[in-house]
Amino acid sequence: MTNPACPLCEGDGGLLVFRNEDLRIIQASEAGFPAFYRVVWNRHVAEFSDLSAAERQVCMHAVVKVEQVLRSELQPAKINLAALGNLVPHLHWHVIARFEGDSHFPAPLWAAAQRPVDEAQVAAVASRCIDINRLIAEAMAL
Amino acid sequence: MTNPACPLCEGDGGLLVFRNEDLRIIQASEAGFPAFYRVVWNRHVAEFSDLSAAERQVCMHAVVKVEQVLRSELQPAKINLAALGNLVPHLHWHVIARFEGDSHFPAPLWAAAQRPVDEAQVAAVASRCIDINRLIAEAMAL
């Protein structure tokens, strides 16, 4: 089931880290947030409760795997999870590692920036993401 | 396990809709968003992945029950789900019914407002919340 007007039906939505028949994990790398991942359900559904109970477990298993790798590799101040989809109503979970001193902390990253981007911090996190991407793929393959 | 400095250890955090030994559901009623609920894990843990797999299922079951009642009673344009916790790192899930024409739609409600609050829309949604609160409690009791 795909929707031709939907960007998450038309493309992966970011750097592909893992894919199976149910879902994919992409590195979104929004500006200032290299450790910004998305778990995208492959089928075009809008809401989490559009999934069956079994599918919801599969989906949150992937969200947790991403969260666990980010926590163990980056020791972030906080993980932010969100399924919003007001603009792109195709189920996708944001999984974002947040750090004290990031451009928006402690505000949600959809709020106004609190300070300029710390380029050195961003570069340090970004440099870890090749390993993180591999570890996420390995964790999903188990 | 409680943390004396944590507002979600010290109080319910909003109008109590349901509680069991694991979690509670509150109506948060943030300004302009009467159908803003939170599923708060009772034990003081920061991250979703601090829960066991069984606990995560219990937690998301509650999130989905709230989402299902909001969808069936309000037919919102979108449900927004989020576990952020940068300021209050005690696991809580936001479950928010969003409507076209609400003060922030389609932006996340942590972003800048897009337009003034539509007081009539807010009042219409708020007037449904007594029933919604009862239906959530009934859904959780099943």
Boltz contact constraints between the chains, C-beta under 6 A:
constraints:
  - contact:
      token1: [A, 47]
      token2: [B, 79]
      max_distance: 6.0
  - contact:
      token1: [A, 49]
      token2: [B, 64]
      max_distance: 6.0
  - contact:
      token1: [A, 49]
      token2: [B, 67]
      max_distance: 6.0
  - contact:
      token1: [A, 49]
      token2: [B, 68]
      max_distance: 6.0
  - contact:
      token1: [A, 60]
      token2: [B, 60]
      max_distance: 6.0
  - contact:
      token1: [A, 64]
      token2: [B, 49]
      max_distance: 6.0
  - contact:
      token1: [A, 67]
      token2: [B, 49]
      max_distance: 6.0
  - contact:
      token1: [A, 68]
      token2: [B, 49]
      max_distance: 6.0
  - contact:
      token1: [A, 78]
      token2: [B, 85]
      max_distance: 6.0
  - contact:
      token1: [A, 78]
      token2: [B, 86]
      max_distance: 6.0
  - contact:
      token1: [A, 79]
      token2: [B, 47]
      max_distance: 6.0
  - contact:
      token1: [A, 80]
      token2: [B, 84]
      max_distance: 6.0
  - contact:
      token1: [A, 81]
      token2: [B, 83]
      max_distance: 6.0
  - contact:
      token1: [A, 82]
      token2: [B, 82]
      max_distance: 6.0
  - contact:
      token1: [A, 83]
      token2: [B, 81]
      max_distance: 6.0
  - contact:
      token1: [A, 84]
      token2: [B, 80]
      max_distance: 6.0
  - contact:
      token1: [A, 84]
      token2: [B, 108]
      max_distance: 6.0
  - contact:
      token1: [A, 85]
      token2: [B, 78]
      max_distance: 6.0
  - contact:
      token1: [A, 86]
      token2: [B, 78]
      max_distance: 6.0
  - contact:
      token1: [A, 86]
      token2: [B, 106]
      max_distance: 6.0
  - contact:
      token1: [A, 87]
      token2: [B, 106]
      max_distance: 6.0
  - contact:
      token1: [A, 106]
      token2: [B, 86]
      max_distance: 6.0
  - contact:
      token1: [A, 106]
      token2: [B, 87]
      max_distance: 6.0
  - contact:
      token1: [A, 108]
      token2: [B, 84]
      max_distance: 6.0
  - contact:
      token1: [A, 108]
      token2: [B, 110]
      max_distance: 6.0
  - contact:
      token1: [A, 110]
      token2: [B, 108]
      max_distance: 6.0
  - contact:
      token1: [A, 110]
      token2: [B, 110]
      max_distance: 6.0
  - contact:
      token1: [A, 110]
      token2: [B, 111]
      max_distance: 6.0
  - contact:
      token1: [A, 111]
      token2: [B, 110]
      max_distance: 6.0
